[in-house]
Amino acid sequence: MGSVSRLWRAQGWLLPICLVGFVLPSGALAQSSVGRAANAATGQSLRDAVEQQQGEFLGTYGVGGGAGAGIGAGASPSGRLRGSDHDALKVANPDNNFAWDTKEASVFGTGVYSLPGTVLGGQMKASIFGGHNWLSLEMKNGGGNVLDPDQFGKARNESVLVGGTVLWSQKNTYALATLVGFWGDTSLTDSIDDCGVLPAPNTCAVHKYNFNTSGFIGTLTAGQVFPLSKSASGPMLDLRGSVSYTQSMSDPFLNTHFDVANTSRQEQTYKFSTWTATAAATLFTNITLQNSALLRPYIQGYVRQEIGYNNKLLVIDQDPTVAPDIVHYDQAHTYGGVDVGMTYTLGKMTLGAAAYFDGSTDERTFGGRLGASWKLN
């Protein structure tokens, strides 16, 4: 399976979205195929945004002969567009488990301040940023199932993101911490799970839901840059490791399951959370051009592992004879990726562009990034 995605570089981040389930007349739980997909997709989207934000911040203001030396303030607008394909989740009953496509867009503004003096022998830089993230999802054939002509599903999430980053660096050693909070709104349209309950020709019932989401992402990163030659324009190797935690939860909302005989209502809450550990190696070089401009091409390879993954739904039925239920969904947790790009710095201006691939056995993403920053002293 492949995916095609284009991405405007986004400092930012992004957020998870949580969705819906149904109760059958027998009392058995039937979760929304669209809801469980959207919950996973939003978590992936938010984490990717934060990782990209940190990468851009380090590339512009980090160590290794970059453009971030000196005391002062900077401003950095950025944005991203991205698309991906997902093969399907791992569920106990896969009959209504399908694949999906996503499209994402983000816009962010970032302010950076370099602190005077030193802290533990190194220089400190701090940033605050805020922005907006948008995610669109559409279900498709996959996961061992084929959609009937009357079946369709889509979801949307829009979120406001606010966060900050602190960077400490001493010569070629650095450490970075980022914390972001987000608040969003999710809408869901599901015409997959309730089929055969309406007269022809439209045999699938359509369910629509809307609810709020909120959460946070925290990240810690540390690394070391190693010169591979004595020349200032020679190649350098950046080795880094990072640990992050992502959590998103929906507000409780009422779900209605359509049935010819009766209508059952229940309160539902979606939650997404996971730890991730990432190891990355970046090979780059600093090339000095006319007018003291600096060109930095690079290539990065990385491996990412999810730990303690939770994509789950809590259901409390209004019928007191029906016990509360928690349903878990799963997916592949080991990812690999390659990122190729360059930055160009002239005076206070830095421009960047990159292309990348990221994937596991469940999903594939091809993307691109564009970024710009301007330092205000």
N, C-alpha and C positions, 0 to 999 in steps of 0.2 A: 504494500500500500504506500502511496506517496501523498505528499501535500504540497501545495504551492502557497507561498506566503510572501508578502512584501511588508517591510517594516520600516517606519520612520523611527529613528532612535528615540527612545523615550527615557528620560530620567523619571523614574517614577515608579509608580507602582500601582499597584493595582489590586484587586480585591476579589473575593469569592462570591458565588451566588448559590443559593440553596432553594430546594424546590419541592415537589409534591408527591402524594401517594393517595391510594384509594382503598376503601373497604368494600369487599364483596358482600352480597346479601348473606352469605354463609358465615361472615365474620372473618374470613381469611383476608390477609393484607395483599393488595395489588398496588405496587408503587408505580409512580409515573416514570415511564421510560425517558421522557424529556427531562424530568426533574433530576434524576440521578446523573444524567450526562452533564447537565448544566452545572451542577454542584462541583463535579470534578474539573470541568473546563474553566470555571472561574478561579478556582484555586491555582491552577496551572498559570493562568493569565497574570494573576497578581504577583506570584512568585517571580515569573519571568521579568516583569516590569521592574521589580526591586533589584534583581540581579543586573539588569541592563543599566539601571541608574548608578549602581556602584561601579560598574565597569567604566562608564563614562567619566564619573567623578575621579577615579584613579588615573585614567588616561590623561585628563586635563590638568589635574592638580596634584598628582602623585609623584613618586620618586622615579629615578632612572633618567634624569636629564629632561624631564618634561617641562611644561609651561607654567608650573604652579609655584615657582619660587617667589619669595618676597612677601611683604606685609601689604594687605589691602583687601578690597572687596571685589566680588565678581558677580555677574548675572549670566544665567545660562538657560535660554528657552530650548525646549526639545519636544519631540513627538514621535509616535511610532504607528505603523500599520503592520499587522501580522495575520497570517492565516495558517491553519493546520488541519490535519485529518486524524481521527481517532478510530481505532478498530472496534472498540466496544469494551465495556466493563466486564468483570467477572462476577456473576450473580448466581444465586442458588437455582433460580428458575429462569433460564435464558430465552424463553419463548418470545418475549417482547424486548429483547436486548438488541439494539441496533447501533451502527456506527454514526458518526456525526462530523460535520465541518464547522469550524469557527472562524470568525473574522473579528479582529480587535483593533482599536485605535485609542491613542492616549495623547494628551498634550500636558506639558508641565512647564513651570517656571521655577528656577532655582537661584537662590542668593548664597554667595560664599564669602566668608570672612576669614582672613589669615591673622591669627593672634600674634601680637608682638612678644618678643622674648622666647624662651624655651620652656618646655615641660618635660621632665625626666630626660633632659639632654636633647630633645627633639622638637620639631615645629608642629604646632597644632593648627588645623583648619576646621571650620565648622560651616555647615550649610543648612538652610531650611528650604523646603520645596513644597509646592502644592499643585494640584492639577485635577484632571478629569479623565476617567477611563470608561470605555464603551466596549461591550462584548455582545456579539450576535452569534447564535448557534442554530443549526438546522440539522435535523435527523436525516439519515440516508440508509441505503441498503448496507448491510454488514453485520458482523457479530453472529453469523450463521442464519440471519433472517433477511427476508425481502419484504419491503413495504407494499401493502396492497394499494390499489388506486385511490381508495378513500382515506388512507392513513397518512398523516403528516404530523410534524412536531417542530416547534421552534421556541427559542427563549432569547431574552435580552436582559442585560444588566448594565446600569450606569452608576458610577460611583465617584464620589469626591475623595481625594487622597491628600493627606497632609503629613509631612514627616521631616526628619532631620538626620544629618550625618556628621560624625566627628572623625577626623583623620589625624593620626599621629605618625610622623616619619622622622627617622634619623639616618642620614646617609642613604643607604639602599635597603633599609628595613622599615616596614610600615605596618600599622594596624588600623582597622576601620570598623566603626559600629554605626548601624542604621536602625531607626525605629520609625514605623509608619502606621498611621491609623486611617481607616476608611469607613465611609457610610454610603450605602447604595440603595437602589430600588431595582427589583427584579420582576419581570413579567414572563408568564409561561403560557403557551398554547399547546394543548395535548389532544390530538385526535388519533392516537395509536392504540391505547389500551382498551377502550370501551367500543368494540366493534361487534356487529351482529345484534345490537340492541335497538336499532332504528329500522323502519321500513326502507326498502330500496327506493331510489338508487343511492341515497346517502346513509350507509349502514353504520358509520362510526360517529359516536357522540364527540362533540368538541368541548373541552374544559379549558377555562381561562382563569389564571390566578395572578395576583399581584401582591408583593410583600416587601418589607424593608430588610436590608442586610447590614451587618457591621462586623468589624474585626480589626486585626493588626498583624504586622509582620516585623520581626526583629532579626537582625543579621550581624554576625561577627566575622571579620576577615583579617587574616594576617599573612604577610608574605615577605619575600626577600628577592632582590634583583641582583643577578650575578653577571658582571662584565665577562664576555667570552674572548675579548682581545684587549690590548693596551690602547687601541685607538678610541677616541671619544665617539667616532662615528661607526665603530664596530658593533657587531651583534651583541645583544643582551638577552638574558634568560630570566623571566619573572616566574617564580614558583610561589603559589599561594594556596591556602586552604580556607574554607569558610563553613560555617554552620548557621542555619537559619531555621526559624519557626514561623509557620503560617497558621492563622486561625480565623475562620469566618463563621458566622451563625446568622440564621434568619430569625426575625421576630416570629412568634407563634401565629399561625393563620389557619382559618377554617377551610377544609377541603370537602367538596361534595362529590360523591360517586353517583353517577346516573344509573338508574335501574328502572325498568318498566314497572316493577311492582312497588318499589318504595325508594326513598332517598335517605342515605345515611350520611351523617356529618361527623367530622373529627377534627381535632386540633393537631397540627403538625409543626415540627421544627426541624430544619436541616442544619447540619454542622459539618464543616470541613476543617481538618487540622493535620499537619504533618511536620516533622523535622526533616531537614535535608542536609547532607554533608557533601561538599564539592571539593575536588582537587583539580587544579588547573595549572598548565604550563604555557607561558606565552613567550614566543621568540620575536624580538623587535629590534629595530635599529633607529638611531637619530641621524638624519641627513640634513646638514646645514646648507641652505640655498641662499640666493641673493637677498639682500636687504635683511639679513639675519633671520630669515624665515626658517622654520623647522618642519621637516617632513618625517613622519614616523609610521612606516609600514609595519604590520605585525600579523602573526598567525597564532591562534590559541587552540589548544585541544584540552578537553576536560571530561571528567566522569562525575556524575551526580547520583547519589543514593538517597532515596526516601526512607525514613525510619519512623516507626510509630504512626503509619498512615491511617487516617480516619475519614471516611466519607460515609456519613450515616444519617438516618432519618428516625426521629422519635414521633410516635403516633399515639395520641390519647383519644379514644373514641368516646362520644357522648353517651353511648349505651354503657351503663355501669357494669353490665355482664361481660363486656369485652375488655380483656386485660391490655394495659399499655404494651407497646411493642417497639423494639429498636431493631432497625434493619441496617446491615453493613454492606457496602459495595467495595470492590477492590480493582486493582489494575497493576500493570508492571511497574516496578519501582527503581530500576537501574537505567540511567540515561547516559548517552555519550554525545559529544558535540564537537564541532569545529567552527571557529570564528576567524574570518580573514578580513582585514580592513586597513585603514590608514587615517592619520590625523595630519592636518596642516595648520601650523601656527604662525601668524604674522603679527607682531606687536601684541596687542591685547585680544586679538581675534583668533579663535580656534574653530576649524571646521573638521568634520569627520564623516566617514562613510564606511560601511562594512556589509558583508554578507555572511550568513551562518546556516548551519544545519544542526538540528537537535532531534533526538529520537530515542524511543525504547521499542520493545517488541509490540507495544500497543498503539503507538502514535509516531508520526513523522511531521517535522516542521522545517520548512525552508523559509528564510527571512532575510531582510535587509534593514539597515539603519542609516539614518542621516541625522547629524547633530550640529549645533552651533553654540558657541559661547562667547561672551565679551566681558573682559575684566575691567571693573571700574575701580580706579585707585582713589 
